[in-house]
Structure formats: structure tokens, C-alpha cells
């Protein structure tokens, strides 16, 4: 394979390499600018996310637990993955080439931690799907204990899946770009690592996660749409009762309570901050029979929370799909492209590698911004964190309905 060209000038023959092309220089510029920028933004953003998500009113929710772990994993990704390629391309510090062990372990760890961040998103999406679509089983299928066990199981599976890297990665002489000793595929496993492993990695870290998240989100959207129709039906009944001078019959009361109960069970579990633990509480069930109009307000609020969290997860999923696709395509096609590349094409590959990495690590840097843009509850908690309201107790919907119910019982006596 040609690794250089010769250009005849007035001073003689000049050796042209891929580093002489503007594409390569653009790639180096991207590394210098965006790498430290993403590390700074990702570090502060994920730390802020962790502070908000572990607050008292949110940390009891399995979904918030997943997102808290994701913030820690995202920081780890930035410092183990992005930091390494930044130092290598800008300062020529070859961390993986320091030793055989560094080559194998660091490659294994980066693949593992990147996969782990992807599957945490899958886990939180499945958790929300269970809570919204199977509310009667939510208490047995969604809890902090189950969330911890789920993450442990995911970690163990991903360790096994990536374990071969500890044997198929080594320091070898490469014949592309600058011929040198680099951390790459061992000769004995070259075909597997070049042509089979990229597709396996693509399936496990892109195709399957995206498919699961899309299916779950579609199920959530459908369930919320059904709940919205039931809620609208209840509101219409509530208006009729409100404008009717005659007292409603026992049958009408029963129908109102039954309709509202169905709506509440469908959406109350989806509220951020551990509302799922309150779905089957006696207070919620009791309050429906006392104040249908108040229950309508509470149901609308819970439905709004469910919709907001669903939008947030949909945005996070969509951003993940867009930003992760370039690096996956690059890794699949790299061995084919580099085997026939001339110096200019090698410069283009360097530029593509820089862009694909920046896209990938952007996904691990902007979750805090996505939460702020699409999560009203997250924004409120973030603002209250800086308003000195750490000790102020927030009144939750279930507490309001419970107090109303108890007050009604006292008044009736």
C-alpha cells in the first residue's frame, strides 16, 4: 500500500504524506479545540446532574438511580476515552503504547465503559416502560434493589462480551498512516477483530439498544395517549357533574371513581421522584371517592409528569442514535478503506476519525443540558438546589389528596 507520494518541485523531489493535506490539519484542529471543551462541559455537567439526581426527592426513584450511575459512567468515559485520544493526537502521548498490559487493559476498559453507558439508557427506558405499561406489577418489577441487580448483571455480561480484547489486542507493527508500533489487533485474531468483531460491536452497542429503546418508547407513548383519552373523558364527566344542580347518583359516583382510578394507575407511576412507590397507597385510592374534581387536577399533573419524562427519554435516545452512528460506521468500514487508501485518503480517514469521536463523546457530555431542556422537574430541582431550599419539604400530589381525604372524613363526622 502506498503511504506517500512524491511531488517534483524546483528544489527537487518532495515526499508527500497524509500529514501534509488540509484534511489532516483540520482533524488536528478539531482535536485541539473540541476535546478539552467536551471534557470540561461533560465534567461539570455530569457532576451537576449527579448532585440533582441524588437529592432526597429524586433518589428514591429507580429511573433517577439509573441516570445517576450514567452521570458517573459518562465522566469515566470522557477521561478514559476522550482524554487518551486527545493526548495522543495533540501531544503525541501514547498511553496504550506504554506497555502490552496498558494496550490490552485500556482498550478493554474503554469498550466496556462505552457499552455500559449505552445499556444504562436501555435499562432506564425499560424501567419506565414497565411502570407506565404495567402499573399493577410496577412495585414488583421496578425498585432500587432491582435496579442495582440489573446494572450488575449488565456489567457482568459486558465484561464477558468484551473479554476477548485482553487476548486479541497487542502492540504490533502497522503499515498504515505512520508506520510504527501501535496498539492494534494481534495477528492471530486479525480477521475476527477486523471483520467480525465490528459487526458484533455494532449489534450489541447500536442495533439492539436502539431497537429496544424505540419499542419501549413507542409502548410508553401509546399508553400515555390512552391515559390522556381516559383523563379527558373524566374531565368531561367532571364538568357535567359540576354544572348539574342535582346531586349525582351513586352509580355516577362509582363510574367517576372507577374511571379516575384507571387513569391514575396508568400515569401516576410515571411521575419523577419515586411516585411509583405511591401508586398503590391507601391515600390515593381513598381520596378519589371524596374529591373527584381535585383528583382530576392531580391526575392531570401526574399525566404531565409522565409525558415530560417520556419526552426527556425520547430526546436522550434520539441524540444517542445520531451521535453514535458515525463511530460505528467508521469502525466497520475502516479496514476496507485503509487497505486501499493513498495519502490523501488517509488524511480524510484521520478527519473522519476525529469527527466520529467528537460526535460519540458529545453524547457523554451533554446529558445535563438535555435534562434541563426537556425535564421540568429536573430544572426545578436544579434551581431549588441553588436557592437554599434543601430543607424545605415539597408537597407532593399524593400528600395533597391524602390530606383532603382525611379532612373530608373529619367534616363528614
N, C-alpha and C positions, 0 to 999 in steps of 0.2 A: 504494500500500500504506500502510495506517495505521501510523504509527510512534509514536503517542502517543494517550492517552485524556485526557478532561477529567473531573474529579470536582468537583462543586459542594459547597462547604463553607460554614460560617458566615462565613468570611473572604473568600469569592469563589470563582473558578474556579481549580483547581489542575491543572497539566499533569502527567500520569502517564506515565512512560517505563518501559522494561523494567528500568532500574536500581532502580526502587522496589519490585520484587517480591522476596519471600524467596528464590526460586529463584536469582536473580542474586546476592544476598548470600551464599547458600550456595556458589555457584560461586567467588566471590572468596575465601571462607574456605578452600575446598579448594586453590586455587592457593597461598595463603599458607602452608598447613601442609605439604602433600604435595610440592610442587615442591622446596623445599630439602632435605626429608627424603630424597626419592628421589635427588637429586644427591649427597648425602653418602654414602648407603648404596651407590649404584651406583659412585661413585668408589673408595671403599675396597674394596668387594667385587671389582670388576673388577681393581684393582691387585693384590690378594691372589691372585686367580685367575691373573693373568699370572705372578706370582712362582712359584706352584706348578707351573703347566703348562710353564714353561720350565726347570724343574730337569733335571739331567742324565739322570735315569732316565725322564723322560717326554717330553723334547723331540724324541727321535728318532722318535716316532710321528706319522704324518700326522694322525690324529684330534686329538692334543693340539696340533699346529700350527694346525689349523683353529680350535680353541677358544681358543688364544692370540690369534689375529687377531680373533676375535669379541670378546674382552675389550677390545681396543683400540678396535674399532668401537663397542662399547656405550658406552664413555666419550665417544667423539666424538659419538654420538647425543644423549647427555644434555646436553652443553654446547652443541651447535649447535641442537638442537630444543627440549628442555625449558627450558633457560635462557632462550631467546628468548621463549617464551610466558609464563614466569614474570615476566620483567622487564616485558613488555607489560601483563599483567593486574594486577599488583600495584603497579608503579612507573610505569606509563604511559610506558615507554621503548620507542619504536617503532623497532627496529633495521632492519626491512625498509623502512620508510618514509623512511629517511635519504636514499636516492637510488634512481634507476631501476636502476642496476647492483646495488646491495645487494638490492633486491627480487628481481631475476631470479636472481642467483647464489645467494643464501641459500636461496631456495625450491628451486632445482635441487639444491643440495648436500644439503639435508635429505631430499628424496625419494630421492636416490641412496644416502645412507648408511643410511637405514632399509631400503631394498631390499637393500642389501649385507648387512646383519646377518641378514636373513631367509634369503638364499641361501647364506650360510656354514653355517647349520644344515642346509640341504638337502645341501650338499657333504659335510659330515661324516657325515650319515646314509647317503648313497650310498656313501661310502668304507667305512663299517662293513658295509654290505650286501655289497659286493664281497668284503671279507675273510672274512666268515662264509659266504657262499653260493658263492663261487668261490675257495676257498683255493689251488687249484693255479695260479690266474692272479693271485693277490694281489700277488706280487712285481713283476709287470709292469704292474699297474693301480693299485697303491697305494704311493706313495713320497712323500718330501718334495718331490722335484723336480716330480712330477705335481701335488701339492697346490698348489705355488706357481703353476704354469701354469694350474691350474683357477681359482684366485682371480683371476688376471689376466684370464682370459677372461670370468669373471663380471662383473668390474668394467667391462670394455670394453662388454659387452652392455648393462649397466645405464646406462652413460653415454649410449649411443645411444638407449636406450628413453626416458630422461628428458630428452633434449637439447632437445626442443621447448619445455620450460619456459622456456628462455632467450629465447624469442620470444613465447610466449603469456602470460607473466606481466608485469604492469606496474603502475604507480601510476594508479589510476582513482578516480573519484567513485562511491561505493556508496550505495545507498538503503535499506539495512537496518541495524539496530541504530543506532548513532550515525552519521548521515550525515557522511561525511568522506572524505578522500583516503586510500585504503588500497591495500596491495599485493594485487592480485587479478587476475582474468582480463582480458586485453585484449579489447576489443570485437570485433575481427576474428576471434578464436578462441573466443568466448564459448560457442557451442553445443558445440564439441568439448570444451572444458575443463569445462563444466557437466554434460554428459550422456553423453559418450563416454569421456573420459579416466577418470572414476571407476571405470567398469566394467573398463577395461583395467588400471588400477592394482589393482583387486580381484582380477583373474585372475592377474596376474603376482606379486603380493605376498601372496596368500592362497590362492586356489583351487589353483593349480598347485603351489606349495610344499607345502601340506598334503597334497595327493594323493600327491605323490612320497614325502614322508616317511612317510605311512601305509603305502603299498605296500611301501617298503623295510623298515620296522619289522615288518610282518607276515611278510615273507620271512625276516627275521632270527629272529623268534620261531619260525617253523616249522622253520628249520634247527637252532636250538638244541634244540627239542623232539626232533627226530630224533637229534641227537647225544646227548641225555640218555638216550634209549632204548638207543642203542648202548653208552653208558657203563655203564648198568645191566646190560646183557647181559654186558659184560666183567667187571663186578664179581661177577656171579653165577658166571661161569666161574672167576674168581679164587678164590672161596670153595670151589668144588668141588675145584680143584687143591690148595688149602691143606689141606683136610680129607682128601684122598686120600693114603693112605700110600704107594701105588705111585707111582713117578716117571711123569710124563706122557709120552705118546708124542710122537714128532717131529711127527705130524700135529696133535695137540692144541696143541703149542707154536706151530706155524705158524698155526693158526686164532687163537690168542690174540694173536700178534703182528699178524696181519692186522686183526683187529677193533680192537685198540687203535690201530693206525696210522690207521685210518679215523676213529676218534673224535678222535684228536689233531689230525689235519689239519683236521677240521671246526671245532674250537674253539680250538686253540692260537693261531691267527692273531688271535683277537679279544681277546687279553689286552692290557691297557693298558700303555703304556710301551715300545712298539716290539717286542712279542713277535712281530709278524708277520714281522719280519726274521729271526726264528729258526726259523720253521716248518720250513723245508727243510734245516736244518742237519744235518750228519752226526751230531752228538752225540745229537739227539733220536731220529733213526732208529735209531742203533746201540743206544741204551740200552734200547729196547723188547725186544730179544732177550735181554737179560741179567737184568732185574728186572721181570717183569710186575706184581708187587704194588706196587712203587714207582711204576711207570708209571701204575697205577690212581690213586694219590694225586695224581700230577702232573696227570693228565687231569681229575680232579675239580676241582683248583684252577684249571686253565685254563678249564674249563667255568663255574666260578663267576665268574671274571673276566669272561667273555663275557656272562653273564647280567646281572651288575652294570652293565656299560657299556650294555647294551641297555636296562635299566630307566632308567638316567640319561637316555639319549637320548629314550626314550618320554615321560618326565616333562617334559623340556625342550620337546618337540614339543607335548604336550598343553597346557602352560602358554602357549606361544606362540599356539596356536589360540584359547584362551579370552580372552587379554588383547588380541589383535589384532583380533578380530572387531568390537567396538563402534566403533572409529575408522573401520573400513572401511564399516560400515553407515551411520554418520553422514555420511561424505563423499559416499556415493551419494545419500542422501536429502535432504541439506542444501538444495540449490537448490529442490527441490519444497516443502519445509516452510517455508523462509524467505519464499518468494514470497507466501504467504497468511497469514503469522503476524501476530498482533496483539502488543502489548507484553508481555502475559503469556506468550504462546507464545515470543516472542523470549527472555524470561528463562529459559524451560525449555530452549531451544536452547543458551543460554550454559551452563547447568548440565550438559546432555548433552555439550557440547564439553569441559568441564573433566573430567568423569568418563571420557570416552573417551580423552583424552590421558593421564590418570593411569594408566589401565589399560595403554595402549600403552607408556609409559615405565617402568612397573613391570617389564615383560618384560625391558627392558635393564638393570635394576638388581639383579635377584635371581638371576642365573645362579650366582654364587658360593654362595649359600645352597642352590640346587638341587643343585649338585655335591657339597656337603658332606652333604646329606641322603641322596642316592642313590648316591654314588660312594665305596665303601670305600677304594679305592686313593688317590683324591684326598684323603680325610680323613687317611690315613696319611702321605702326603707333606706335607700341611699341618702336621700335628702334628710330624713329624720336622724340619721347617724351623725350628721354634722350640725344638728340643731339642739344637741344636748338633751334629747328625749329618750335616752337609753332606759331610764327607769319608769317612763310613762307607760301605763298599760293601755293597749289598743283595744277598743270594744269590737268584738267580732260579731258577725251576724247571728251565730247560734246563741251568744250571750244575750243579745237583744231580744230574740224571740223567746228565750227561756225566761227572762225577766218579765216580759209581757204576759206570758202564760201564767207565771206564779202570781203576778198582780191580779190577773183575771180571776184566778181561783179564790184569792182573798176577797175581792169585791163581790163575787157571787155568794160567798158565805155571809 
